[in-house]
Structures are given as C-alpha cells and as structure tokens.
C-alpha cells in the first residue's frame, strides 16, 4: 500500500468504531451464480442481460462480457500492458475503463470489446458509473469526480461524508434509483450516498457474504468489490475479488446501529490495488 493509500485509509478506519446515526441494512440472497474465482473484480456492469466485468492486477487485467447464469466469459480483451485495470462504465456504444496508478483510461467498443481510444487523467482511477447524464469516478479519496461523458474531463465533484466526516476508500460504484452506491475498500459494507449532498444515508452490511478466509487465495485482498444493478427488473448483484459466487441480493429494512464497527477493516498488501 502506498503512503497515499495509508493516509486516506486513516480517514476511514478510525471512524469504524465510532457511534453512527446512519441506518444499516442487511440482505437476503435471492440467487447465487457462478463467478470466475480468478477474476480480481474491479468493475461490474449489468446491461441487456449480460454482465460486463473489469479485472485487475498487472498482467491479468481485462474487460469481459459474462453470461450471468453460468459465469462463462463470452468475450474478453486484455487491458493494455502494463496498466493495472480498474473500474468500468457502459456509455452509449462504448465501455470505458480506468487504470489504477497509470493516469490513463481506455475506451472499447461495447459490442466487440475492441480497443478504440485512450484518455488521460490526474491521480488514481478506482471506479466509474453513470447517472444517465454524467460519469461518476472514484479515486480512493472522499471526493467523487463528475466527468463529462464525451470529453471525459472533470466538470464537478461530490464530497462524501459519513456522520459529518470525510469517507475515503470509496471504490466500486453503481447508480441505483437516484443514489450512488459505493463499496468501501477493505470493509464489508456498501455506502448509500445522496449525490446532492454527498452524505452517506445508509450502510449495506454484507459481512455474511464474504467467503471463509481459508477458501480464498489471499483473504486480505480478496474483498467485497463489485456492484451491478438491473434497472429493468430491479435486481442488485454483488461479488468480490476472486470470489467463486456472484449474488443477487434483496435489501432488508434499515435499522439503527449503535456503531459502524461491524464493518471489517482489513490490511491490503502493497502490490494489491483497490
């Protein structure tokens, strides 16, 4: 983990043991689907009956089209060497991907996954989603960048807070019913964010989904990451890095939690990205 990562982690981890006024939701599993256990999931999108997934780590980064029911990879394109692939978003006839610390992203043809272009940005790239008008980008800080989808340049930002404190380590993003959902890296929770104010208005606690450590290749890094929403059928999908299952979940009613300490904080290795 870089010194930058350690610094921003400090914005989040101490707050995990503090009293919280933010309501917490549990879940029920509607269905479990196969998921490639070698896929270091960085981005996830559901579109027209298929999942689009981005995977990370140098030399194994890719974008892929996946059959939900079987988990079979139908199409796959490697991320240009030696970039460390991160999150993706589908925009019109394109699939757009970030890289972690390489300061560049890539544009692919959505139908074929053939590379089309690349673009530059400052700082790190973690995840992308869209509200239907703009692209929203996380970079590990408490600030979500708002991008113009045509120029891919930043035109605004959202400062995210939980109980009045900046919330860092915002990772994989998804737009769900007017809210921004964000995996909080190295925890077992998803933050539900009001995009107008940046406030976390709810936590989704998914600790029970995490596979047993002895079944994971690298438990410290094979963490919850990956949110996709089916807008047509109102289905929410989640998974994690190198998890053997993709889950469709239904959220339970919210309740007040005395602390946010139920979110499990982990320590990542220096070589592993968010």
BALOBA-1460 file (C-alpha; in Angstrom, 3 decimals):
// residues 274
<rec num="1" residu="x" x="0.000" y="0.000" z="0.000"/>
<rec num="2" residu="x" x="1.368" y="3.375" z="-0.914"/>
<rec num="3" residu="x" x="1.790" y="6.178" z="1.623"/>
<rec num="4" residu="x" x="-1.128" y="7.903" z="-0.106"/>
<rec num="5" residu="x" x="-3.307" y="4.843" z="0.483"/>
<rec num="6" residu="x" x="-2.257" y="4.695" z="4.128"/>
<rec num="7" residu="x" x="-3.113" y="8.335" z="4.575"/>
<rec num="8" residu="x" x="-6.603" y="8.086" z="3.144"/>
<rec num="9" residu="x" x="-7.265" y="4.829" z="4.972"/>
<rec num="10" residu="x" x="-6.808" y="6.823" z="8.160"/>
<rec num="11" residu="x" x="-9.833" y="8.908" z="7.223"/>
<rec num="12" residu="x" x="-11.987" y="5.811" z="7.253"/>
<rec num="13" residu="x" x="-10.723" y="3.193" z="9.673"/>
<rec num="14" residu="x" x="-10.846" y="5.159" z="12.964"/>
<rec num="15" residu="x" x="-14.462" y="6.046" z="12.191"/>
<rec num="16" residu="x" x="-15.463" y="2.396" z="12.061"/>
<rec num="17" residu="x" x="-15.568" y="2.232" z="15.853"/>
<rec num="18" residu="x" x="-17.482" y="5.474" z="16.411"/>
<rec num="19" residu="x" x="-21.184" y="5.868" z="17.136"/>
<rec num="20" residu="x" x="-23.171" y="6.339" z="13.958"/>
<rec num="21" residu="x" x="-26.540" y="7.848" z="13.158"/>
<rec num="22" residu="x" x="-26.565" y="6.256" z="9.707"/>
<rec num="23" residu="x" x="-29.073" y="3.395" z="9.374"/>
<rec num="24" residu="x" x="-27.849" y="-0.073" z="8.408"/>
<rec num="25" residu="x" x="-29.466" y="-2.619" z="6.101"/>
<rec num="26" residu="x" x="-28.976" y="-6.329" z="5.936"/>
<rec num="27" residu="x" x="-29.913" y="-8.535" z="2.988"/>
<rec num="28" residu="x" x="-31.253" y="-11.834" z="1.803"/>
<rec num="29" residu="x" x="-29.710" y="-13.830" z="-1.031"/>
<rec num="30" residu="x" x="-32.156" y="-14.283" z="-3.902"/>
<rec num="31" residu="x" x="-29.813" y="-16.321" z="-6.075"/>
<rec num="32" residu="x" x="-26.133" y="-17.306" z="-6.204"/>
<rec num="33" residu="x" x="-24.466" y="-17.531" z="-9.625"/>
<rec num="34" residu="x" x="-21.049" y="-18.945" z="-10.585"/>
<rec num="35" residu="x" x="-18.232" y="-16.388" z="-10.731"/>
<rec num="36" residu="x" x="-14.730" y="-16.861" z="-12.103"/>
<rec num="37" residu="x" x="-12.548" y="-17.339" z="-8.972"/>
<rec num="38" residu="x" x="-9.536" y="-15.984" z="-10.851"/>
<rec num="39" residu="x" x="-11.283" y="-12.661" z="-11.615"/>
<rec num="40" residu="x" x="-9.859" y="-9.880" z="-9.430"/>
<rec num="41" residu="x" x="-13.038" y="-7.847" z="-9.774"/>
<rec num="42" residu="x" x="-12.578" y="-4.092" z="-10.144"/>
<rec num="43" residu="x" x="-15.720" y="-3.080" z="-12.034"/>
<rec num="44" residu="x" x="-19.127" y="-4.584" z="-12.707"/>
<rec num="45" residu="x" x="-21.982" y="-3.511" z="-15.001"/>
<rec num="46" residu="x" x="-25.280" y="-5.226" z="-15.879"/>
<rec num="47" residu="x" x="-26.636" y="-4.417" z="-19.335"/>
<rec num="48" residu="x" x="-29.140" y="-6.111" z="-21.636"/>
<rec num="49" residu="x" x="-28.979" y="-9.476" z="-19.894"/>
<rec num="50" residu="x" x="-25.198" y="-9.680" z="-19.534"/>
<rec num="51" residu="x" x="-22.578" y="-8.703" z="-17.007"/>
<rec num="52" residu="x" x="-19.567" y="-6.671" z="-18.036"/>
<rec num="53" residu="x" x="-16.640" y="-7.086" z="-15.669"/>
<rec num="54" residu="x" x="-13.239" y="-5.463" z="-15.331"/>
<rec num="55" residu="x" x="-10.427" y="-7.299" z="-13.593"/>
<rec num="56" residu="x" x="-7.211" y="-6.002" z="-12.082"/>
<rec num="57" residu="x" x="-3.578" y="-6.807" z="-11.296"/>
<rec num="58" residu="x" x="-0.725" y="-6.262" z="-13.742"/>
<rec num="59" residu="x" x="-0.695" y="-8.890" z="-16.452"/>
<rec num="60" residu="x" x="-4.186" y="-10.182" z="-15.626"/>
<rec num="61" residu="x" x="-6.262" y="-7.045" z="-16.155"/>
<rec num="62" residu="x" x="-9.092" y="-7.267" z="-18.676"/>
<rec num="63" residu="x" x="-12.578" y="-6.275" z="-19.676"/>
<rec num="64" residu="x" x="-15.012" y="-9.076" z="-20.313"/>
<rec num="65" residu="x" x="-18.610" y="-9.891" z="-21.180"/>
<rec num="66" residu="x" x="-20.013" y="-12.608" z="-18.928"/>
<rec num="67" residu="x" x="-23.080" y="-14.842" z="-19.007"/>
<rec num="68" residu="x" x="-24.828" y="-14.307" z="-15.682"/>
<rec num="69" residu="x" x="-26.360" y="-17.760" z="-15.289"/>
<rec num="70" residu="x" x="-23.221" y="-19.781" z="-15.993"/>
<rec num="71" residu="x" x="-20.446" y="-17.309" z="-15.202"/>
<rec num="72" residu="x" x="-18.920" y="-18.144" z="-18.594"/>
<rec num="73" residu="x" x="-16.733" y="-15.453" z="-20.156"/>
<rec num="74" residu="x" x="-18.199" y="-14.772" z="-23.615"/>
<rec num="75" residu="x" x="-15.786" y="-12.050" z="-24.762"/>
<rec num="76" residu="x" x="-12.550" y="-10.773" z="-23.242"/>
<rec num="77" residu="x" x="-9.956" y="-8.128" z="-24.086"/>
<rec num="78" residu="x" x="-6.754" y="-7.606" z="-22.065"/>
<rec num="79" residu="x" x="-6.070" y="-4.180" z="-20.613"/>
<rec num="80" residu="x" x="-3.058" y="-2.671" z="-22.393"/>
<rec num="81" residu="x" x="0.220" y="-3.719" z="-20.759"/>
<rec num="82" residu="x" x="1.460" y="-2.823" z="-18.203"/>
<rec num="83" residu="x" x="-1.556" y="-0.978" z="-16.797"/>
<rec num="84" residu="x" x="-3.422" y="-2.188" z="-13.728"/>
<rec num="85" residu="x" x="-7.085" y="-2.235" z="-14.781"/>
<rec num="86" residu="x" x="-9.783" y="-0.729" z="-12.588"/>
<rec num="87" residu="x" x="-13.482" y="0.159" z="-12.881"/>
<rec num="88" residu="x" x="-15.711" y="0.358" z="-15.966"/>
<rec num="89" residu="x" x="-18.888" y="2.026" z="-17.168"/>
<rec num="90" residu="x" x="-21.041" y="1.452" z="-20.243"/>
<rec num="91" residu="x" x="-21.818" y="4.682" z="-22.082"/>
<rec num="92" residu="x" x="-23.787" y="4.520" z="-25.330"/>
<rec num="93" residu="x" x="-21.862" y="2.138" z="-27.588"/>
<rec num="94" residu="x" x="-18.684" y="2.247" z="-25.509"/>
<rec num="95" residu="x" x="-17.186" y="0.544" z="-22.483"/>
<rec num="96" residu="x" x="-14.853" y="2.875" z="-20.593"/>
<rec num="97" residu="x" x="-12.185" y="1.575" z="-18.203"/>
<rec num="98" residu="x" x="-9.842" y="3.232" z="-15.712"/>
<rec num="99" residu="x" x="-6.358" y="2.179" z="-14.628"/>
<rec num="100" residu="x" x="-5.125" y="2.394" z="-11.056"/>
<rec num="101" residu="x" x="-1.922" y="4.475" z="-10.989"/>
<rec num="102" residu="x" x="-1.133" y="4.795" z="-14.688"/>
<rec num="103" residu="x" x="-3.104" y="8.038" z="-15.199"/>
<rec num="104" residu="x" x="-4.904" y="6.739" z="-18.266"/>
<rec num="105" residu="x" x="-8.141" y="5.092" z="-19.194"/>
<rec num="106" residu="x" x="-9.323" y="3.106" z="-22.188"/>
<rec num="107" residu="x" x="-12.364" y="3.168" z="-24.445"/>
<rec num="108" residu="x" x="-13.618" y="-0.080" z="-26.012"/>
<rec num="109" residu="x" x="-16.361" y="-0.856" z="-28.479"/>
<rec num="110" residu="x" x="-19.217" y="-2.206" z="-26.361"/>
<rec num="111" residu="x" x="-20.303" y="-4.790" z="-28.934"/>
<rec num="112" residu="x" x="-16.873" y="-6.289" z="-29.658"/>
<rec num="113" residu="x" x="-14.670" y="-5.055" z="-26.755"/>
<rec num="114" residu="x" x="-12.181" y="-3.927" z="-29.375"/>
<rec num="115" residu="x" x="-9.935" y="-1.053" z="-28.140"/>
<rec num="116" residu="x" x="-10.913" y="2.314" z="-29.615"/>
<rec num="117" residu="x" x="-9.099" y="5.106" z="-27.735"/>
<rec num="118" residu="x" x="-7.418" y="6.134" z="-24.519"/>
<rec num="119" residu="x" x="-7.588" y="9.240" z="-22.351"/>
<rec num="120" residu="x" x="-5.570" y="10.813" z="-19.543"/>
<rec num="121" residu="x" x="-6.487" y="11.995" z="-16.049"/>
<rec num="122" residu="x" x="-4.563" y="13.072" z="-12.934"/>
<rec num="123" residu="x" x="-4.299" y="10.951" z="-9.809"/>
<rec num="124" residu="x" x="-5.573" y="7.431" z="-9.338"/>
<rec num="125" residu="x" x="-8.511" y="5.712" z="-11.002"/>
<rec num="126" residu="x" x="-10.704" y="3.350" z="-8.993"/>
<rec num="127" residu="x" x="-14.225" y="3.100" z="-10.393"/>
<rec num="128" residu="x" x="-16.830" y="4.548" z="-12.766"/>
<rec num="129" residu="x" x="-20.608" y="4.670" z="-13.028"/>
<rec num="130" residu="x" x="-23.181" y="6.930" z="-14.649"/>
<rec num="131" residu="x" x="-26.299" y="8.782" z="-13.540"/>
<rec num="132" residu="x" x="-27.505" y="8.764" z="-17.135"/>
<rec num="133" residu="x" x="-26.135" y="12.236" z="-17.846"/>
<rec num="134" residu="x" x="-22.622" y="12.318" z="-16.387"/>
<rec num="135" residu="x" x="-19.961" y="9.814" z="-15.443"/>
<rec num="136" residu="x" x="-19.012" y="9.498" z="-11.769"/>
<rec num="137" residu="x" x="-15.463" y="8.459" z="-10.857"/>
<rec num="138" residu="x" x="-13.902" y="7.371" z="-7.578"/>
<rec num="139" residu="x" x="-10.177" y="7.739" z="-6.923"/>
<rec num="140" residu="x" x="-9.764" y="6.494" z="-3.343"/>
<rec num="141" residu="x" x="-10.341" y="9.891" z="-1.746"/>
<rec num="142" residu="x" x="-13.622" y="11.151" z="-0.248"/>
<rec num="143" residu="x" x="-14.230" y="13.110" z="-3.470"/>
<rec num="144" residu="x" x="-16.222" y="11.651" z="-6.354"/>
<rec num="145" residu="x" x="-15.305" y="13.290" z="-9.656"/>
<rec num="146" residu="x" x="-18.073" y="14.221" z="-12.082"/>
<rec num="147" residu="x" x="-16.944" y="13.745" z="-15.692"/>
<rec num="148" residu="x" x="-18.345" y="14.909" z="-18.998"/>
<rec num="149" residu="x" x="-19.057" y="11.613" z="-20.813"/>
<rec num="150" residu="x" x="-17.938" y="12.944" z="-24.185"/>
<rec num="151" residu="x" x="-14.692" y="14.738" z="-23.283"/>
<rec num="152" residu="x" x="-14.019" y="12.530" z="-20.212"/>
<rec num="153" residu="x" x="-12.828" y="15.681" z="-18.415"/>
<rec num="154" residu="x" x="-13.828" y="16.579" z="-14.865"/>
<rec num="155" residu="x" x="-16.616" y="19.154" z="-14.637"/>
<rec num="156" residu="x" x="-17.565" y="18.874" z="-10.952"/>
<rec num="157" residu="x" x="-17.246" y="16.838" z="-7.770"/>
<rec num="158" residu="x" x="-19.137" y="15.369" z="-4.808"/>
<rec num="159" residu="x" x="-17.528" y="15.411" z="-1.341"/>
<rec num="160" residu="x" x="-18.704" y="12.311" z="0.545"/>
<rec num="161" residu="x" x="-19.187" y="12.317" z="4.314"/>
<rec num="162" residu="x" x="-20.452" y="9.825" z="6.877"/>
<rec num="163" residu="x" x="-21.654" y="11.327" z="10.163"/>
<rec num="164" residu="x" x="-20.038" y="14.576" z="9.107"/>
<rec num="165" residu="x" x="-16.596" y="13.054" z="8.492"/>
<rec num="166" residu="x" x="-14.925" y="12.548" z="5.088"/>
<rec num="167" residu="x" x="-15.285" y="8.965" z="3.870"/>
<rec num="168" residu="x" x="-12.273" y="7.720" z="1.924"/>
<rec num="169" residu="x" x="-11.622" y="4.420" z="0.137"/>
<rec num="170" residu="x" x="-14.763" y="4.724" z="-1.983"/>
<rec num="171" residu="x" x="-14.254" y="2.006" z="-4.544"/>
<rec num="172" residu="x" x="-16.634" y="0.248" z="-6.979"/>
<rec num="173" residu="x" x="-19.611" y="2.472" z="-7.816"/>
<rec num="174" residu="x" x="-23.165" y="1.911" z="-9.037"/>
<rec num="175" residu="x" x="-26.096" y="4.266" z="-9.621"/>
<rec num="176" residu="x" x="-29.237" y="2.768" z="-8.042"/>
<rec num="177" residu="x" x="-32.594" y="4.564" z="-8.040"/>
<rec num="178" residu="x" x="-31.108" y="8.034" z="-7.789"/>
<rec num="179" residu="x" x="-28.499" y="7.084" z="-5.195"/>
<rec num="180" residu="x" x="-24.794" y="6.381" z="-5.531"/>
<rec num="181" residu="x" x="-23.725" y="3.030" z="-4.076"/>
<rec num="182" residu="x" x="-20.039" y="2.596" z="-3.243"/>
<rec num="183" residu="x" x="-18.039" y="-0.320" z="-1.903"/>
<rec num="184" residu="x" x="-15.784" y="0.952" z="0.876"/>
<rec num="185" residu="x" x="-12.472" y="-0.729" z="0.168"/>
<rec num="186" residu="x" x="-11.242" y="-3.188" z="2.800"/>
<rec num="187" residu="x" x="-14.617" y="-3.296" z="4.565"/>
<rec num="188" residu="x" x="-17.695" y="-5.465" z="4.157"/>
<rec num="189" residu="x" x="-20.038" y="-2.533" z="3.594"/>
<rec num="190" residu="x" x="-21.569" y="-0.552" z="0.775"/>
<rec num="191" residu="x" x="-22.286" y="3.121" z="1.369"/>
<rec num="192" residu="x" x="-25.559" y="4.539" z="0.026"/>
<rec num="193" residu="x" x="-24.751" y="8.141" z="-0.870"/>
<rec num="194" residu="x" x="-27.107" y="11.061" z="-1.552"/>
<rec num="195" residu="x" x="-25.460" y="12.572" z="-4.660"/>
<rec num="196" residu="x" x="-26.917" y="16.036" z="-3.993"/>
<rec num="197" residu="x" x="-25.334" y="16.431" z="-0.547"/>
<rec num="198" residu="x" x="-22.629" y="13.748" z="-0.557"/>
<rec num="199" residu="x" x="-23.953" y="12.381" z="2.735"/>
<rec num="200" residu="x" x="-23.977" y="8.656" z="3.437"/>
<rec num="201" residu="x" x="-27.657" y="7.977" z="4.090"/>
<rec num="202" residu="x" x="-27.330" y="4.249" z="4.659"/>
<rec num="203" residu="x" x="-24.946" y="1.342" z="5.084"/>
<rec num="204" residu="x" x="-25.488" y="-2.065" z="3.485"/>
<rec num="205" residu="x" x="-23.774" y="-4.669" z="5.670"/>
<rec num="206" residu="x" x="-22.661" y="-7.669" z="3.603"/>
<rec num="207" residu="x" x="-20.299" y="-9.302" z="6.106"/>
<rec num="208" residu="x" x="-22.159" y="-12.606" z="5.910"/>
<rec num="209" residu="x" x="-21.480" y="-12.940" z="2.176"/>
<rec num="210" residu="x" x="-17.701" y="-12.958" z="2.471"/>
<rec num="211" residu="x" x="-16.280" y="-16.446" z="1.803"/>
<rec num="212" residu="x" x="-14.396" y="-18.171" z="4.603"/>
<rec num="213" residu="x" x="-10.755" y="-16.986" z="4.653"/>
<rec num="214" residu="x" x="-9.406" y="-20.491" z="4.148"/>
<rec num="215" residu="x" x="-11.269" y="-20.711" z="0.819"/>
<rec num="216" residu="x" x="-9.666" y="-17.549" z="-0.611"/>
<rec num="217" residu="x" x="-6.262" y="-17.297" z="-2.249"/>
<rec num="218" residu="x" x="-5.471" y="-14.012" z="-0.496"/>
<rec num="219" residu="x" x="-8.049" y="-13.158" z="2.193"/>
<rec num="220" residu="x" x="-6.570" y="-9.714" z="2.933"/>
<rec num="221" residu="x" x="-7.121" y="-8.585" z="-0.659"/>
<rec num="222" residu="x" x="-9.932" y="-10.815" z="-1.948"/>
<rec num="223" residu="x" x="-12.519" y="-8.435" z="-0.533"/>
<rec num="224" residu="x" x="-16.033" y="-7.327" z="-1.358"/>
<rec num="225" residu="x" x="-15.964" y="-5.345" z="-4.606"/>
<rec num="226" residu="x" x="-18.463" y="-5.295" z="-7.421"/>
<rec num="227" residu="x" x="-21.985" y="-3.848" z="-7.625"/>
<rec num="228" residu="x" x="-24.304" y="-4.093" z="-10.631"/>
<rec num="229" residu="x" x="-27.940" y="-3.059" z="-10.941"/>
<rec num="230" residu="x" x="-30.555" y="-4.353" z="-13.387"/>
<rec num="231" residu="x" x="-32.809" y="-1.337" z="-13.856"/>
<rec num="232" residu="x" x="-35.418" y="-3.251" z="-15.878"/>
<rec num="233" residu="x" x="-36.048" y="-5.993" z="-13.324"/>
<rec num="234" residu="x" x="-34.899" y="-4.148" z="-10.167"/>
<rec num="235" residu="x" x="-32.152" y="-6.651" z="-9.329"/>
<rec num="236" residu="x" x="-28.995" y="-5.896" z="-7.349"/>
<rec num="237" residu="x" x="-25.863" y="-8.015" z="-7.866"/>
<rec num="238" residu="x" x="-22.711" y="-8.050" z="-5.734"/>
<rec num="239" residu="x" x="-19.487" y="-10.027" z="-5.642"/>
<rec num="240" residu="x" x="-15.871" y="-9.761" z="-4.535"/>
<rec num="241" residu="x" x="-12.351" y="-10.129" z="-5.839"/>
<rec num="242" residu="x" x="-11.704" y="-13.756" z="-6.775"/>
<rec num="243" residu="x" x="-14.957" y="-14.877" z="-5.162"/>
<rec num="244" residu="x" x="-16.487" y="-18.097" z="-6.527"/>
<rec num="245" residu="x" x="-20.032" y="-16.676" z="-6.488"/>
<rec num="246" residu="x" x="-21.968" y="-13.684" z="-7.771"/>
<rec num="247" residu="x" x="-25.002" y="-12.886" z="-5.625"/>
<rec num="248" residu="x" x="-28.355" y="-11.358" z="-6.393"/>
<rec num="249" residu="x" x="-29.494" y="-9.825" z="-3.111"/>
<rec num="250" residu="x" x="-32.608" y="-8.153" z="-1.746"/>
<rec num="251" residu="x" x="-32.069" y="-5.455" z="0.861"/>
<rec num="252" residu="x" x="-33.730" y="-5.753" z="4.269"/>
<rec num="253" residu="x" x="-35.425" y="-2.835" z="6.047"/>
<rec num="254" residu="x" x="-32.986" y="-0.349" z="7.574"/>
<rec num="255" residu="x" x="-32.288" y="-0.223" z="11.302"/>
<rec num="256" residu="x" x="-30.219" y="1.999" z="13.517"/>
<rec num="257" residu="x" x="-26.826" y="0.610" z="14.508"/>
<rec num="258" residu="x" x="-25.002" y="1.699" z="17.641"/>
<rec num="259" residu="x" x="-21.692" y="1.697" z="15.816"/>
<rec num="260" residu="x" x="-20.325" y="1.125" z="12.366"/>
<rec num="261" residu="x" x="-17.827" y="-1.265" z="13.881"/>
<rec num="262" residu="x" x="-19.419" y="-4.248" z="12.167"/>
<rec num="263" residu="x" x="-17.579" y="-3.277" z="9.010"/>
<rec num="264" residu="x" x="-14.485" y="-5.430" z="8.971"/>
<rec num="265" residu="x" x="-11.336" y="-3.416" z="8.295"/>
<rec num="266" residu="x" x="-8.548" y="-5.343" z="6.581"/>
<rec num="267" residu="x" x="-4.969" y="-4.545" z="5.610"/>
<rec num="268" residu="x" x="-4.011" y="-4.770" z="1.973"/>
<rec num="269" residu="x" x="-0.651" y="-5.858" z="0.652"/>
<rec num="270" residu="x" x="1.469" y="-3.213" z="-1.150"/>
<rec num="271" residu="x" x="1.089" y="-4.947" z="-4.520"/>
<rec num="272" residu="x" x="-2.689" y="-5.122" z="-4.446"/>
<rec num="273" residu="x" x="-4.841" y="-2.344" z="-5.798"/>
<rec num="274" residu="x" x="-8.303" y="-1.321" z="-4.679"/>
